[in-house]
Each structure stands twice: as structure tokens, then as C-alpha cells.
Amino acid sequence: MSSLNQRAPWRGQISAVGVLIGCIGCVIITASSVYTALKMGALPWPTIFTSITALVLLRAAGRTSLNEANVTQIIMSAGSMVAGGLAFTIPGVWMLGLDAELSWVEIGGVALAGTLLGLVCTALIRRRFVEESDLEYPIGTAAAETLMASRAGGATGGKLFGSMAVAGIWCALRDLAGVIPAMIGTLPIPGVAFGIYNSPMLLSVGFLVGGTAVAFWLAGGLIANFGIIVGGGAAGLWDVGSAQGIVSSLGMGLMMGSGIGVVVRDILPTVLRGMRGGKRDCDGSASALARTCGKLDRGVLALLVAAALLLICLVLGLSPIACAIVVALAFVTTVMSAQSVGQTGIDPMEIFGLIVLLIIAALGESDQVRLFFVAGVVAVACGLAGDVMSDFKTGKILGTDPRAMWVGQAIGALLGCVVSVAVMCALLNAYGAEAFGPGELFVSAQASVVATMVSGIPSATAFALGLAAGTALYCLGIPSMMLGLGVYLPFYMTLSASLGAAAKIIYDRVGASRGGRGSRARDAMTACPDAGAADGETSHEESGIIVASGVLGGESIVGVIIALASVASGLLG
């Protein structure tokens, strides 16, 4: 960020219309992200979805600037990463039966502390990790290309909102009217939840994630369910209960090992190269930091850090020493998050939270709820950092002012704090604490991992094996996170996502002959991204992303509405 007292054109890239659209979108996207993260055990990046939505709605309001659309989508999407950080950690408290010890004020403290730290850290590292690095940030780059290629609003808007409507109606018919069954093709296999979950949202997750990643997801499911549970049981090695403990421990180890692999393969080499660079690199980093923030900026950022410290200490109840350690490690892990997202597009935010949790536990903190607070604060900070840095990359390509983007992130993230806490509390009140956990309505896979690490691992041997394998596989370029998800999640979710990935393969083959059209549109817009709106068309691939994103958003939004209606009816009753 440049100095606050320096006049800059950034104010022209934030309009009242854009902020209004962004805030309305933020409420909807954040609420649906909470639901998606809890229901699916995953949270696809919303950036493409919000980019298209922002552009379509701004065009309807007579606005054509791509930079304004970029800032608007930033406001829309920021809250989703706050939602992810909470959803991937806090529900573990309910799984352990500690919900009576957790209030909405404390959940809000976790969200706000993590948000403040995430905003501060990204303001400090933006220049180094975006302007001065060669990190690709695939999500941010894809968002920029989508904005440049998707300026024709009519057909794009129809695809987006039409698919949202269809998925929402489908969800209502299934969950409210009971006309459509929730599960189809179920088989009575002991220990295996075999079937197809009748969920357009889960199909769209498989479609968006893609064939290769979902293939490893499916492989993990087959190994766990038909190799360990069915095969091991048939061989007399263990009973169903023991097999399920082995499977959950192995899956947790693989997912956490994948996070460690990010550090080993993607982050440590960069750190070591910087250390070998000697004093010149250190001086360069210091001068970059000085150029990034003026005196007034540094004062504002210091106040945000102080506010986060007070929240962690007074609201969350950690000791001053623990607070200082959490803040320091939050900075370290957000750097790791920026590096990971920049290189792979993956942000294992809950893994970073787990790492800090284990450090705080090793230093003597034994209160289980406070350990969840630690993981939540770090996960929110890292989730927001990944989103912010990707958006900064989008802005670098489009020419959006960094200050405008940072202000947009602050607006969206702070609003997202309120919305995500409200939705999580509404879901808890509507369905009860017993609805969260493996095999339940809200599978909450990542939060279940955190809960197991806090309470005790069923099979330490399987966990250690998974940890080593996850680290090694990731370093070899194999998506061990997806393999771990397949091992850990109920098989019906894995099978349903696989059908979505299969649909993506068929869709791509059908549209192969039309692959060059989107590239021509992007090339035409790159020369002048803020020129008047063109009548270009989206490519076949982009159309698929639009429809799948709309389907995902439609079901998740209706799911949140159903939960809120349930809470309201209970209060009125």
C-alpha cells in the first residue's frame, strides 16, 4: 500500500454501486461458503464465480470498468475465506461435546482476530510476493482472464443465475418437499456408506475440481473402503469399528502430510535461497517493506495487530505469551499460505492452524476449546491471505490499484466475519451439535481432523504412516490432499464427486472443437481491459465453469435459507 496521505486514483475504482453490489454478494457468498465447507468438506475458490457475477451486475447498472468489477468481486469473495477458516476448525468443538463452553462472541472473536491478522500480513508482504516475485497465482490469473473474456453480460448472466435457480429448486424439492430422494443406489455394505448423494452441489464440486484430482480422491475412497474396511475385514485383520478408526487416522495423516509437503517442497527452498542471498536480500526486503507502507499506514497496521492481540487475550482467554506466539506464527503461516497459493492454487489453511495449535499445546496450553481458538485464528488469517494475494495478482494483470483492492478486502472480510458467525450459529441451533461430524449431515472433514488431534488419534500408527506418505507424495507431485480426502470422507460423497468429474471429462471432449474462441476474446481484451464493453462470448470451458459455479451456489444458498427458516420457526414456535 502506498502512503495514506498520497492522493491516488484508487478511489475511482471503488464506487457506491460496486460496494453495494459487493456487500450484498458477500452476504450470499459467505453464507453459502459456510454451508458448502461444512457439507462437502471442501471449499472451491469462489473467485471465478464472483468475478462473473460482479461484471454482470455492474454492466446492468451501466458500469463497464474491469477494475471496478475486480474490486467488487473482491468484496464479494473475501468473506468466503473467513467462513472457510471457521468451518474447517470450530465445529470440532461441537463434535467433542464442548458446545456449552463456546459462545457466539468467542466465535466472532476468532473470526475478527484472524481477519485483522490476515489483512495486516498481506499488506506487508504484497509487494514482495506479487510485484517482485514470479509466483503464478493460478486462481488470480484465471480470474483476470475471466473478467477480460466475459464482458458480454446477457448470455453469461442467464447461464449463471439460471443454473443457480435450477439447483435451488432441486434442493428445495429434496429437502423441503421430499419429492426427490437424498440418496440413490445405496448398497448394504458393512462399514461403507455406499450410494450416490443426490446433490447438484457435490456434482459441481467434482466438475470444478477436475478429473485428475478427483481420480486421486476416488482412489483414496476405494483404498479406504474396499481395501482396508472390506478387504481387511474379510481377511480377519480387524473388525469394522477398528477398520474405521484406521481409515480416519490414515486420512488425517495424509491431509496433514500434504500441508507439511507444501512447506517442504514449496516454501523451504525459497526461504533457503533467500538466506543464501545474504545481507543484500535482507536489505532489499526491508526497503521493500518501507516502500510498501508509509508512516500512517504502519500506524494503522500496528493498531490492527494490537486489536487482534486484545481479542485473543481478553475474548479468547489465552495468556499474553501465547497471544504473542500466535500472532508471530500467524505472520509466518500467512507467508506460507501466500507461497502455497502462488505456486499451486491450494491453501491448506486448517493444516497451518493445526501446526500452530500443536505448538501452543506443546507450550502447556491444555484447554481444548482454546486450542480450537488458536487453530481458528490462524486458519482464518491464512485463508484470507490466500484470497487476498490471488486478488492482488488479478489486480496486477488488470491494473487495479492495490489500495482499492485492500480496502475491498477489508470491507468484505469484516462483513464476512458477521455473516459467517451468524450462519454457523444458525446451523447449530437448527440441527444441533450432533449434526456435525463424519457420516452426519455436516461432515466437516477438516474440523473433524482438528477435533481428533485435540482429543486423541484412534490409530497412531496409521496416522504416522499417512503423515509420512502425504508428505512424500506431495513432494513427488501427487495430490495427497485429495487422496486423504478420499480416505477420510464417506464413500457416497467421493462417488458423487467422481460423477461430476466424469461429466467434466465428457463436457470437455464435446467442446474440444470450440476451444479457440475464448482465447481470441481474451487476446482482444488484453490490449485495453478498461475499454467499452465488447460483444464477445465466453468459451466452452468458461461456460462450464459458470454453470457449475451457479449450481454450487444455488444449492448452498437454499440450504442456508432452509436452516434459517428452521431457526425462525423454532423461535416462533
N, C-alpha and C positions, 0 to 999 in steps of 0.2 A: 504494500500500500504506500502511495506517496503521502507526503505530509498533509495533514488535515487542513492546514491554513493555506494550502496552494490551490488556487482555482483550477479546476479541471473539467473536461467535457463529460465526466461520468454522470452528472445529474441529468443530462439529456437522455441517457439510456435507461432511466427509471421514470416511468410515468405513473400517474394516478390510476389510469386504466390497467396498466400492467401489474401494479401492486395489488389492485383489487382482484383481478383475474388470478394472479399468483396465490393470493391468500385463500380464495375460495378453492382453488385446485389443491392447495396444500392441505386443507382440512380433509378433502376427499381422499387424496393420495395417501396421506399419513394414516387415516383410519383404515383404509383398505390394506396398507402395508402391515399394520399390526395384525390384522386378521390373516393375511397371507403368510406371514412369518410364523405365526402360531399354528396355523392349519397345515401348512405344507412343509414346515421345517426348512424353508429356504426363502430367500427374498431376491428375486431377479431385479437387476438395476432398473429403476423407473425412468431413466433419463430419456430414452428414445420416445417413450410414451408421452412424457411431459413436454418434450420439445415439439412434437407434432401438435399436441393439444394447445400449447401456448400459441403456436403460429396460426393455427386455425381460428382460435378465438380472437386474437389480435387483428387478424385480417377481417373478421366480421365487424370489428369495431373501427375499421378503417386505418389500422396501423400496419406498416409494412417493413419496419426495420428489423433486420435479423438480430442485431444487438439487443434491442428491446425484447424480442422474443426469447433470446438466450437468458436475459436477466429474469424474465417472467417464469421460464421453466425452472430456473434455479430456485426461486421462491417456492414453486410447486413441489420440487423433489427433495428439498433439504430435510423436511420433517420425516421422510420415509426412513432415512438412515438413523435418526433418533429413535424411531419406532423399532427398527431392527435391533439396535443396541439393547433396548429394554426387553423386547420379546425374546431375544436369544439368551437372556440371563435371569431376569427377575422371576418368571413363572416357576423356576426351580424352588423358590421359597414355598410356593403352594404345593408342589409335589412332595416336599418333605413335611407337610402338615404344619408349617410355621406361619400360615396366613394371618393368624390372630396377632402376630408380632409385627405386622407390616401395614403401614397406613399409606393412604394416597399422598400425604405430604412427603413421606420418605421416598416414594417412587418419583414424585416430582423433583425432589432434591437430587436424586441420582441423574434424572434426565437433564436438569438445568446445569449441574456441575459438569457433566460430560460435555454438554453443548458449549459451555463457556470455554472449557479447555480445548475443545476441538477448534473453535473459532480462533483462539489465540495462537495455537500451534500452527495452523495453516497460514495465518497472516505472517508468521515469522519465516516459514520455510517456502513460501510460494515461489519467490524469485529463484532460489537455489534448485528447486525440484521441477519447475515448469520452464522458466525463462532460460536458465543456464544448464539444463540437463537435456539429454537426448531420450528421455523416457517417452514411450509412445502413448500411454493412457488410452487404450483402445476404446473404452466407453466414451470418453470425452471426444475423441476423434470421430467416432461413429455419430455422436450427437451433432457435431458440426456439419458433417456430410449430410445428415438427415435434414437439418434446417436448410441447407443450401439446395437440396434436391426436392424438397417437399413444399415448395411455396405455393403450388396450386391448391387452394384450400377446399373447394367444393367436394370433389370425389374423396379426398383424403378424410375430410370431416365425416362424410357419410359412412365410410368404412369403419372409422374409429368408434363413433357413437352408436352406429347400428349394431356392431358386434358387442358393445357394452350392453345394449338393450336386450339382445337375444340371450346373452349369458345371464343377465339379471333375471329375466323371466324364467329361464330354465332353473335357476337356483330357487326362485320362489315356488315354482311348481313342485320341486323336490322337497324342500324343507318346510314349506308352509301348507301347501295343499296336499302333499303326499301322493300326488299323481304319478310322479316319477320315482322309481326306487333308488336309494342311495348306493346300493351295491348290486352288481350283476355278476354272474358267472362264478359264484363262490363255490369252493370245494372244502369238505371237512377234513383237512389235513392237520393232525395234531401239532400244535406249536407254530403253525404257519397261517398267517392271515391272507389266504389266497382269494383273489377276486379282482374285479375292476371297479374302482371308485367312480361313480357316475358324476364326475366333476369336470366341467369345461375348463375351470381354472387350472387343475392339475395337468390336463392335456396341453394347455397353453404353456405351462412351465416347461414341459418336455419339448415342446416346439421351439421355445425361445432358447433353451439351454443348448439344444442341438444334438446330433447323432453320436459323435464321439464321446462326449462327456456322459450322455445318458447310457451309452453302451457300458461304460465302466460302472455307472450306477446300477444297471441291471446285473452286471457280473457280480457285484458285491451282494446283491439280493439273492442271486442264485447260490453263491458260495455259502452264505449265512443260513438260508432257509432250507435248501435242499442238500447242501453239503454237510453243514455242521448239525442242524437240528434233525432233519430227516435221516441223512446218511449216518451221522454219529449215533443217533438213537437206534437205528436198525442194526448197527454193528455192536450195540450193547455198551458203548463207551460212556454214556451218560443218559440221564432221564431228560424229559422235556424242559423242566424247570432249570436244571443245571445248564443245559444247552443254551437256553435263552440268556442266562447270565453271561456265558462265554461270548455269545454273539454281541450283546450290548457292550461288553468291555472291549472286545476287539474293534467294534465300530468306533467307539470313543477314542481308542488309541490311534486308529487310522486318521481320524479327523484332526486330532491334536498333533499327530506326527506331521500331517500336511502343513499345519501352521508353523511348526518348527522347521520344516523344509523350506518354507518361504524365507525364514531368517537365514538358514544355512546357504541356500543357493542364490537368493536374490538380493539379500541385504548385506551380509558379511563381506562378500567380495568388494562391494562398493565402499564399505567402511574401511577395509584394509587398503584399498587403492588410495583413499583419501589420506590415511595415516602415512603411507609411503610417500605421499606428495610433500610432506614436511611442512615447515613453517609457512611457506608461500600459500599453500592451500588453506591453512588455518586463517591467515591474514585475509585471504580472499573471501572466506566465509564471513568473517567479521565485518568486512567492508560491505559485503552484500546485505548483511543484516542492517547495517547503518543506512544503506540506501533504501531498504525496504520500508523502514519506519522512521518518521520524523519524531521530534521530541514529544509533541502532543499525542501522536499515535502510541508511542511507547507508554505514556502515562495511562491512556485508555486501556491498553492491553494489560498493564500491571493491575489496574482496578478490576478487570475481569478475572485475573488469576486470584486476586485477594478474595473476590466474591466466591469463587469456586472453593477456595480453602475454607472459608467460613461455612459454606454449605456442607462440605464433607465433615468438618469438625463438629458443628453445632447441630445440624439437622440429622446427619447420618451417624453421629456418635463415635467417630474414630478419634484416636488420640492425635495430638499435634504432630508427633513424629511420623505416625502412619499417614497422616494427611500430606505431609511434605513429600514422603516417599511416593505416594500415589500420584501426586501432581508431577513430580520429576519423571516417573516411569510413564505417565500418560504422554509426556512430550516425546520420550523415546519411542513408544509404541505407535504414536501418530506418524513419526518419521518412517517407521517400519511399514505402516499401512500405506503411506504415500508411495513408498518404493514398490510395494507389492501390487497396488492398483496400477501404478505406472507401467509395470512390466507385464503383468498378467491379466489385469482387469478383475482380479479376485481380491476380496478384502475379508480375511478370516477374523473379523472383529472380536468374536467371542473367544477365540483362541488367545488373542492378545490379552483379553480380560482375564482369562484363566491363568496366564503366566504371571500377571501381577497379583492375582488372588493367591496363588501358591507362595509367592514371595512374602506377602503380608502375613499369611498363615505361618510361614516358617519363622517370622519375626515375633510370633507369640500371640497373634490375634486368633481367638478360638470361637468367638461368637459367629454362628453360622450365618445369620441374617446380614451381619456387617460384611462378611466375606462376599456375599452376593452383591452388596452395595459396591464394593471395590470392583468386582467384575463388570457390573453395570456401568459405572462411571467410565471405565477405560473402554468398554465396548462402544458406548455412545460416542466418545471422543474419536475413536478410530473409525467408526462408521461414517461420522460426519467428515472426518479428514479425507477419507477416500472419495466421498462425493464432491467435496469442495475442490480437491486437486484435479479431479476429472473435469469439473466445470471450468476451472482456470485454463485447462488445456483447450476446451471448446472455445473459450474467450480469446485465447491467443490466436487460434486459427481464424476466428471471425473478426478480431479486432475490438472485442468488448473491453471496456476499461476495467482493470482489476478491482478498483474500489467499488464500482457499481455491482460487480459480482459478489464481493464480500458483504456488502450491505444487504443484497438479496438473500444471501445465505443466512445472515443473522436474522432477518425477518422470518424466513421460512423455518429455520431451526427453532427459534423461540416459540413461534406459533405451534410447531410440531411437538414441542415439549408438552404443551397444554393438551393438545388433541390426543397424543399417544397415551398419556396417563389416563385421560378420561375414558378412552376406548378400552384400555386394559382393565380398568376398574369396572366398567360396564359389563365386559365379558365375564369377569369373575362373579359379579353379582347375578348375572343372568344364568350362568351354567354351573357355578360352584367350583371350588378348588379341585374337586375330583375329576373335572373335565380336562385337566392338563396332565400330559404325560404320555409315554409310549402306549399305543393302542387305544388312546382316548380320543375324544372329539378334537382336541387341540394337541397334536402330537408333540409340539415344542421340542424338537430333537436337540437343538443346541442348549436350551435351558436344562434339559434332562442331563446332558453331559456335565454341565456345571454342577447340578444337584448331586450327581453321582460322585464327582470329585470332592465335593464338600462332605458328603455323608459316608463315603466308602465305596470302593470299586468291587463289584461282585467277583471278578476273576483277575487278580493282579497279573497273573502270567499272560492271559490273553491280552490285557491292556498293554503290557510291556512289549509283547510281540507286535501288536498293532502300531504302537508308537514308533518302534524301530522300522517296521515295514512302511508306514506312512511317510516317514522322513526320507527313507531311501528311495521309495517310488517317486516322490515328488522331485527329488534331486535328479532322477533319471528322466524326468519329463512326463511322467504318468500321473493323471489326475487322481491322486489318492484321496482327496477330499470327497470326490464323487463316489469312489469305491467305498469309503467309510460310510457315506450316507446310505448307500445300498445295503450295507451290512446292518446298519442301525435301524433304519426306518421299517415300518410294517410293509410286507411284500405287496399288498394291494396298491400302495402309493407308488412303489417302484414300477409295478406292471403298468399302471395307468399313465405315468410319465413316459414310459417307453413307447406307448401307443402314440403319444403326442410327438415324440421324436421320429417315429416311423412316418407319421403324417408329414413331418417336415421334409424327410428324405423324398417322399413321393412328390410333394409340392415343388421342391427344387428341381426334380427331374422334369416335371411337366413344364416348368417355366424356364428351362435352360435356354431355349431358343430366343427368349426375350431379355437375356442378361445384359445386353449392352445399352439399353435405353436409359437406365438410371445413371450410368456413368456419363453419358453425354449431357444429361441435365446438370450433374454436379460440375462438370467441366465448364459449362456455360455460366454457372452462377459464381464460380470461384473468382473470376476476374473482378466482379463487382457485387459483393454479398449484400450491400445495402441499397442496391438499385431497386427500381419499382418492381412489383410482383410480376412474375412471369407466369405463363400458362403452361408450365412444364408438367410432367407426370411423374409419379413415383414409380420406381422399378418394381419388378415382380417380387424381389426379395423384401423390399421395404413395405410393400402391400401386405405381405405375410406377417411382418413384424407388427404393423399397425393393427391388423385384425386380431392377432394373438394377444397383443397388449390390451386391446379393448375387451376381449373375452376375460382375461385375468382380472382386469379392473372391475368389470361388470359383476362377476360373481362375488368378489371380495367386498365390494361396496354394499351389495344387497345383504350379504352375510352380516355385516356390521349393522345395517338398518334393522335386520331381524333381531339381533341381540339387543339393540337399543329399545326396540318395541317391547321385547320381553321384559326388560328392566322397568320400562314405563308402566306396563300393565301390572307388574308386581307391586309397584308403588301405589298405583291407583286402586288395586285390589285390596 
